[in-house]
Amino acid sequence: AVTACFDRLSTLLLPAALACGMASPRAEPGEFVIGQVVSRAAGLADIGREIALGAAACVQAVNAGGGVHGRPLRLVLADDGGAPAAALARARELLDREQIVALLTPMGRSANGQVLPWAAGEGLPVVAPYGAGALAAQAAALSSSFFLRTHASVEALRLTTQMQTVGIDRVAVLYSDDELGRETLAAFEEAIASTGKAALALVPLRGLDVAPAIRALAQAAPQAVLLATAGEQTQAVLLALEPLAREGRRIVPYALSSAVSQQQLRALGPSARWLVVSQVVPSPRAEAMPVVKAYRAALRAAGDGPVSYPGLEGCVAVLTLAQALRKSNEPPSRAGVLKALRHAGTVDLGGWSVDLADRQRPGSRFTDITLIGADGDWVR
């Protein structure tokens, strides 16, 4: 089962990648060997697990449908433990030991900052870097990377547009004082400026001690706060906002799709209520959309795995790669896969699409809005 395969990654910083029982441990003639590096570090563990499960299920689905021009895909999975240097080491091992011809979903700003330039030098295609932040603006230089996620600036604009729709015009930003947090802050400031307003307050956050930031936020008294945070930081902020709501001083939180995992929201329960989250893929419950239908069918065929937004993103990465390869008849080599991706143009999966040829504004343009209910689950 797919879950059992991923659970074999039970220790951090594995010395080598694990093949998930889909084929032999070495490249066979004619197969496309695809590497995937994810993270099971705190804050990313749930997202990494779900991305890997979605990708594995959809690799199996592609192969069940005859592969790509009769050639199967083989997914080889590795865990970087949340360490940027380990992400690069795992990617090197996948290339050297497994002879991968493409790499999926390296996770995090710092990890991608090391992996993507290295991959460009090796001519190794990287599909769907996750949490790469402003690196997407360097797509012309990162010539082997294909960004699928909607850019943070587009997500930020969707959130501020939603605020205008419901009459919110007094907005603050709470941001993690690190590289990714400051990049997200810049996207939020640009989006707020596009409405003709300015943020009431820009409040930095360091670590998980959120009390000083919440005090500053309460003093500014905004109607809503944009969270440029991730993982446990987002959880800590949502917990700290709850007492203000009980006192009648509710500040509605808004966040990007990468700010918190579904498991973390469910763990918060009522404390996550009213959180508004932008999304970069359709709802995984919207089976009327072909891309979602394909994802859900792949999960059912695999026999297990939670339905989730990150899982759908992992599936989208695989389906995008497969469709690009089907548009050409390139051999299963790094150069062949890179050529296929560069010439694929627009990939339309039905309800979600991306123009792989756009190096100036890379990534999909898809956005959606999700509201979190009292049980920490999406209500719409």
SELO-821396 format. One line per field, with one value per residue (C-alpha): residue number from 1; residue in three letters; x, y, z. Coordinates in nm, 2 decimals. Layout:
seq: c(NUM:...) $
type: c(Ala:...) $
x: c(X:...) $
y: c(Y:...) $
z: c(Z:...) $
This chain:
seq: c(1:2:3:4:5:6:7:8:9:10:11:12:13:14:15:16:17:18:19:20:21:22:23:24:25:26:27:28:29:30:31:32:33:34:35:36:37:38:39:40:41:42:43:44:45:46:47:48:49:50:51:52:53:54:55:56:57:58:59:60:61:62:63:64:65:66:67:68:69:70:71:72:73:74:75:76:77:78:79:80:81:82:83:84:85:86:87:88:89:90:91:92:93:94:95:96:97:98:99:100:101:102:103:104:105:106:107:108:109:110:111:112:113:114:115:116:117:118:119:120:121:122:123:124:125:126:127:128:129:130:131:132:133:134:135:136:137:138:139:140:141:142:143:144:145:146:147:148:149:150:151:152:153:154:155:156:157:158:159:160:161:162:163:164:165:166:167:168:169:170:171:172:173:174:175:176:177:178:179:180:181:182:183:184:185:186:187:188:189:190:191:192:193:194:195:196:197:198:199:200:201:202:203:204:205:206:207:208:209:210:211:212:213:214:215:216:217:218:219:220:221:222:223:224:225:226:227:228:229:230:231:232:233:234:235:236:237:238:239:240:241:242:243:244:245:246:247:248:249:250:251:252:253:254:255:256:257:258:259:260:261:262:263:264:265:266:267:268:269:270:271:272:273:274:275:276:277:278:279:280:281:282:283:284:285:286:287:288:289:290:291:292:293:294:295:296:297:298:299:300:301:302:303:304:305:306:307:308:309:310:311:312:313:314:315:316:317:318:319:320:321:322:323:324:325:326:327:328:329:330:331:332:333:334:335:336:337:338:339:340:341:342:343:344:345:346:347:348:349:350:351:352:353:354:355:356:357:358:359:360:361:362:363:364:365:366:367:368:369:370:371:372:373:374:375:376:377:378:379:380) $
type: c(Ala:Val:Thr:Ala:Cys:Phe:Asp:Arg:Leu:Ser:Thr:Leu:Leu:Leu:Pro:Ala:Ala:Leu:Ala:Cys:Gly:Met:Ala:Ser:Pro:Arg:Ala:Glu:Pro:Gly:Glu:Phe:Val:Ile:Gly:Gln:Val:Val:Ser:Arg:Ala:Ala:Gly:Leu:Ala:Asp:Ile:Gly:Arg:Glu:Ile:Ala:Leu:Gly:Ala:Ala:Ala:Cys:Val:Gln:Ala:Val:Asn:Ala:Gly:Gly:Gly:Val:His:Gly:Arg:Pro:Leu:Arg:Leu:Val:Leu:Ala:Asp:Asp:Gly:Gly:Ala:Pro:Ala:Ala:Ala:Leu:Ala:Arg:Ala:Arg:Glu:Leu:Leu:Asp:Arg:Glu:Gln:Ile:Val:Ala:Leu:Leu:Thr:Pro:Met:Gly:Arg:Ser:Ala:Asn:Gly:Gln:Val:Leu:Pro:Trp:Ala:Ala:Gly:Glu:Gly:Leu:Pro:Val:Val:Ala:Pro:Tyr:Gly:Ala:Gly:Ala:Leu:Ala:Ala:Gln:Ala:Ala:Ala:Leu:Ser:Ser:Ser:Phe:Phe:Leu:Arg:Thr:His:Ala:Ser:Val:Glu:Ala:Leu:Arg:Leu:Thr:Thr:Gln:Met:Gln:Thr:Val:Gly:Ile:Asp:Arg:Val:Ala:Val:Leu:Tyr:Ser:Asp:Asp:Glu:Leu:Gly:Arg:Glu:Thr:Leu:Ala:Ala:Phe:Glu:Glu:Ala:Ile:Ala:Ser:Thr:Gly:Lys:Ala:Ala:Leu:Ala:Leu:Val:Pro:Leu:Arg:Gly:Leu:Asp:Val:Ala:Pro:Ala:Ile:Arg:Ala:Leu:Ala:Gln:Ala:Ala:Pro:Gln:Ala:Val:Leu:Leu:Ala:Thr:Ala:Gly:Glu:Gln:Thr:Gln:Ala:Val:Leu:Leu:Ala:Leu:Glu:Pro:Leu:Ala:Arg:Glu:Gly:Arg:Arg:Ile:Val:Pro:Tyr:Ala:Leu:Ser:Ser:Ala:Val:Ser:Gln:Gln:Gln:Leu:Arg:Ala:Leu:Gly:Pro:Ser:Ala:Arg:Trp:Leu:Val:Val:Ser:Gln:Val:Val:Pro:Ser:Pro:Arg:Ala:Glu:Ala:Met:Pro:Val:Val:Lys:Ala:Tyr:Arg:Ala:Ala:Leu:Arg:Ala:Ala:Gly:Asp:Gly:Pro:Val:Ser:Tyr:Pro:Gly:Leu:Glu:Gly:Cys:Val:Ala:Val:Leu:Thr:Leu:Ala:Gln:Ala:Leu:Arg:Lys:Ser:Asn:Glu:Pro:Pro:Ser:Arg:Ala:Gly:Val:Leu:Lys:Ala:Leu:Arg:His:Ala:Gly:Thr:Val:Asp:Leu:Gly:Gly:Trp:Ser:Val:Asp:Leu:Ala:Asp:Arg:Gln:Arg:Pro:Gly:Ser:Arg:Phe:Thr:Asp:Ile:Thr:Leu:Ile:Gly:Ala:Asp:Gly:Asp:Trp:Val:Arg) $
x: c(0.00:0.11:0.08:0.30:0.56:0.58:0.58:0.91:1.06:1.05:1.38:1.51:1.80:1.80:2.13:1.97:1.64:1.37:1.20:0.83:0.79:0.69:0.98:1.34:1.59:1.78:1.68:1.54:1.57:1.28:1.14:1.12:1.28:1.14:1.29:1.10:1.24:1.00:1.04:0.91:1.05:0.83:0.59:0.63:0.57:0.20:0.23:0.53:0.35:0.04:0.23:0.42:0.10:-0.07:0.23:0.27:-0.10:-0.10:0.22:0.04:-0.26:-0.04:0.12:-0.22:-0.32:-0.02:0.25:0.39:0.40:0.41:0.70:0.63:0.71:0.90:0.89:1.18:1.12:1.36:1.33:1.55:1.44:1.39:1.76:1.85:2.19:2.03:1.78:2.07:2.25:1.93:1.89:2.25:2.20:1.89:2.07:2.39:2.24:1.90:1.97:1.66:1.56:1.34:1.29:0.96:0.86:1.17:1.03:1.11:1.27:1.62:1.62:1.51:1.77:2.03:1.86:1.74:2.07:2.25:1.98:2.02:2.39:2.32:2.05:1.80:1.44:1.27:0.89:0.67:0.92:0.71:0.75:1.02:0.91:1.08:1.30:1.02:1.12:1.46:1.30:1.50:1.83:1.69:1.65:1.56:1.30:0.92:0.72:0.36:0.23:0.05:0.29:0.24:0.17:-0.13:-0.26:-0.21:-0.41:-0.69:-0.70:-0.71:-0.98:-1.18:-1.14:-1.27:-1.57:-1.67:-1.60:-1.27:-1.04:-0.83:-0.57:-0.24:0.03:0.20:0.51:0.78:1.11:1.29:1.36:1.03:0.83:0.98:0.91:0.55:0.53:0.64:0.36:0.10:0.22:0.19:-0.15:-0.28:-0.13:-0.33:-0.65:-0.53:-0.47:-0.17:-0.13:-0.22:0.08:0.36:0.43:0.74:0.73:1.03:1.00:0.69:0.67:0.38:0.26:0.45:0.33:-0.03:-0.02:0.11:-0.16:-0.44:-0.32:-0.34:-0.70:-0.73:-1.04:-0.82:-0.46:-0.26:-0.03:0.31:0.38:0.40:0.34:0.37:0.40:0.06:-0.09:0.05:-0.09:-0.44:-0.44:-0.33:-0.60:-0.88:-0.89:-0.93:-1.23:-1.39:-1.34:-1.53:-1.21:-1.20:-0.93:-1.01:-0.69:-0.61:-0.33:-0.17:-0.21:0.13:0.07:-0.06:-0.15:-0.50:-0.38:-0.25:-0.59:-0.78:-0.56:-0.66:-1.03:-1.24:-0.93:-0.89:-1.25:-1.29:-0.94:-0.96:-0.70:-0.62:-0.57:-0.37:-0.55:-0.92:-1.10:-1.01:-1.38:-1.48:-1.50:-1.68:-1.34:-1.14:-0.82:-0.99:-1.17:-0.84:-0.68:-0.96:-0.97:-0.60:-0.63:-0.91:-0.71:-0.41:-0.63:-0.55:-0.44:-0.61:-0.79:-0.61:-0.49:-0.12:-0.21:-0.38:-0.07:0.15:-0.08:-0.08:0.30:0.29:0.01:0.17:0.50:0.32:0.12:0.43:0.60:0.30:0.32:0.66:0.83:1.16:1.37:1.37:1.68:1.74:1.79:1.48:1.25:1.39:1.32:0.97:0.89:1.04:0.82:0.50:0.35:0.01:-0.08:-0.45:-0.56:-0.92:-1.00:-0.63:-0.37:-0.02:0.19:0.53:0.67:0.61:0.94:0.86:0.55:0.59:0.33:-0.04:-0.29:-0.54:-0.66:-0.96:-1.07:-1.14:-1.30:-1.22:-1.50:-1.52:-1.37:-1.07:-1.19:-1.29:-1.65:-1.62) $
y: c(0.00:0.36:0.45:0.15:0.25:0.61:0.48:0.29:0.64:0.61:0.78:1.12:1.18:0.83:0.73:0.65:0.68:0.42:0.27:0.23:-0.12:-0.01:-0.16:-0.29:-0.08:0.02:0.18:-0.06:0.02:0.23:0.33:0.69:0.69:0.99:1.10:1.27:1.45:1.55:1.64:1.48:1.75:1.93:2.17:2.00:1.63:1.62:1.81:1.61:1.28:1.39:1.52:1.19:0.98:1.18:1.15:0.77:0.70:0.90:0.72:0.40:0.53:0.65:0.31:0.13:0.34:0.22:0.46:0.71:0.57:0.23:0.32:0.30:0.56:0.45:0.68:0.68:0.86:1.02:1.22:1.53:1.56:1.93:2.00:2.20:2.04:1.70:1.78:1.84:1.53:1.32:1.46:1.38:1.03:0.98:1.10:0.90:0.57:0.56:0.74:0.96:1.16:1.41:1.53:1.62:1.85:1.95:2.13:2.47:2.79:2.70:2.35:2.47:2.74:2.46:2.20:2.41:2.57:2.23:2.07:2.34:2.26:1.89:1.94:1.76:1.86:1.96:1.97:2.14:2.28:2.34:2.65:2.79:3.15:3.42:3.16:3.14:3.49:3.34:3.08:3.21:3.12:2.81:2.67:2.31:2.40:2.41:2.59:2.47:2.64:2.97:3.25:3.39:3.73:3.59:3.41:3.73:3.93:3.67:3.71:4.09:4.08:3.85:4.10:4.39:4.17:4.13:4.49:4.45:4.75:4.76:4.49:4.41:4.16:3.92:3.78:3.53:3.71:3.48:3.47:3.31:3.52:3.84:3.73:3.66:3.99:4.17:3.99:4.09:4.45:4.46:4.31:4.56:4.85:4.74:4.82:5.17:5.10:5.04:4.79:4.92:4.73:4.50:4.28:4.05:3.71:3.51:3.15:3.02:3.29:3.47:3.67:4.00:3.99:3.93:4.22:4.45:4.32:4.38:4.73:4.80:4.66:4.55:4.37:4.10:3.98:3.83:3.55:3.52:3.22:2.84:2.52:2.54:2.92:2.94:2.71:2.92:3.24:3.09:2.97:3.31:3.49:3.29:3.48:3.80:3.66:3.56:3.92:4.05:4.17:3.91:3.95:3.73:3.55:3.50:3.28:3.13:2.77:2.67:2.82:2.52:2.16:2.00:1.78:2.09:2.26:1.95:1.94:2.30:2.23:2.53:2.75:2.73:2.84:3.14:3.11:3.20:3.01:3.07:2.75:2.68:2.37:2.29:2.14:1.77:1.71:1.87:1.54:1.72:1.86:1.61:1.66:1.59:1.29:1.15:1.21:1.05:0.75:0.71:0.71:0.45:0.23:0.26:0.15:0.41:0.77:1.08:1.32:1.65:1.96:1.87:1.52:1.67:1.89:1.57:1.41:1.73:1.72:1.36:1.42:1.74:1.55:1.26:1.49:1.68:1.35:1.23:1.55:1.44:1.11:1.18:0.90:0.84:1.05:1.38:1.56:1.40:1.49:1.84:1.89:1.75:1.99:2.29:2.23:2.12:2.47:2.47:2.16:2.14:1.87:1.98:2.24:2.33:2.43:2.58:2.72:2.56:2.78:3.10:3.18:3.54:3.45:3.08:2.87:2.82:3.11:2.90:3.03:2.95:3.05:2.80:2.88:2.66:2.54:2.46:2.11:2.24:2.12:2.31:2.42:2.57) $
z: c(0.00:-0.06:0.31:0.41:0.16:0.30:0.65:0.58:0.59:0.97:1.04:0.94:0.70:0.55:0.40:0.07:-0.11:-0.09:-0.39:-0.31:-0.43:-0.78:-0.97:-0.93:-0.73:-1.04:-1.36:-1.62:-1.99:-2.11:-1.77:-1.64:-1.29:-1.10:-0.77:-0.50:-0.20:0.08:0.44:0.76:0.98:1.23:1.06:0.72:0.82:0.74:0.42:0.30:0.38:0.19:-0.11:-0.13:-0.10:-0.38:-0.61:-0.55:-0.61:-0.94:-1.06:-1.01:-1.20:-1.49:-1.51:-1.49:-1.79:-2.00:-1.87:-2.11:-2.47:-2.31:-2.07:-1.70:-1.44:-1.12:-0.82:-0.58:-0.25:-0.01:0.31:0.39:0.75:0.70:0.66:0.34:0.31:0.34:0.07:-0.17:-0.05:-0.10:-0.45:-0.54:-0.42:-0.62:-0.93:-0.87:-0.73:-0.90:-1.22:-1.19:-1.50:-1.30:-0.94:-0.78:-0.49:-0.30:0.00:0.16:0.07:0.20:0.05:-0.29:-0.27:-0.27:-0.49:-0.78:-0.88:-0.85:-1.07:-1.33:-1.34:-1.38:-1.64:-1.41:-1.44:-1.12:-1.12:-0.86:-0.61:-0.29:-0.08:-0.31:-0.24:-0.45:-0.63:-0.89:-1.00:-1.10:-1.33:-1.63:-1.44:-1.28:-1.63:-1.53:-1.27:-1.35:-1.09:-1.07:-0.76:-0.80:-0.69:-0.34:-0.49:-0.67:-0.36:-0.16:-0.41:-0.39:-0.01:-0.02:-0.29:-0.06:0.23:0.01:-0.08:0.28:0.38:0.56:0.51:0.83:0.79:0.97:0.88:1.12:0.96:1.06:1.07:0.83:0.46:0.36:0.60:0.47:0.11:0.20:0.38:0.06:-0.13:0.12:0.12:-0.26:-0.25:0.02:-0.18:-0.48:-0.29:-0.22:0.15:0.37:0.65:1.00:1.14:1.03:1.33:1.33:1.49:1.61:1.70:1.89:2.15:2.00:2.30:2.22:1.86:1.96:2.21:1.93:1.70:1.96:2.01:1.64:1.65:1.28:1.15:1.00:1.00:0.71:0.84:0.68:0.90:0.85:1.04:1.42:1.41:1.24:1.50:1.79:1.64:1.60:1.95:2.08:1.88:2.04:2.37:2.18:2.00:2.34:2.46:2.16:1.98:1.70:1.44:1.15:1.03:0.66:0.54:0.23:0.12:0.26:0.61:0.79:0.72:0.75:1.04:1.23:1.17:1.30:1.61:1.68:1.65:1.74:1.76:1.38:1.32:1.09:0.94:0.57:0.35:-0.02:-0.22:-0.53:-0.65:-0.66:-0.36:-0.34:-0.28:-0.62:-0.81:-1.10:-1.20:-1.41:-1.22:-0.89:-1.03:-1.15:-0.81:-0.61:-0.85:-0.80:-0.42:-0.43:-0.66:-0.43:-0.14:0.11:0.17:0.30:0.07:0.10:-0.08:-0.06:-0.18:-0.49:-0.54:-0.54:-0.79:-1.01:-1.02:-1.16:-1.40:-1.54:-1.60:-1.76:-1.99:-2.09:-2.18:-2.37:-2.59:-2.71:-2.77:-2.59:-2.44:-2.06:-2.00:-1.82:-2.15:-2.30:-2.01:-2.00:-2.37:-2.33:-2.04:-2.22:-2.53:-2.35:-2.34:-2.16:-1.96:-1.88:-1.64:-1.63:-1.37:-1.32:-1.58:-1.61:-1.90:-1.86:-2.13:-1.92:-1.76:-1.67:-1.45:-1.38:-1.21:-1.24:-1.20:-1.01:-0.67:-0.45:-0.10:0.19:0.52:0.82:1.05:1.42:1.37:1.19:0.86:0.54:0.53:0.18) $
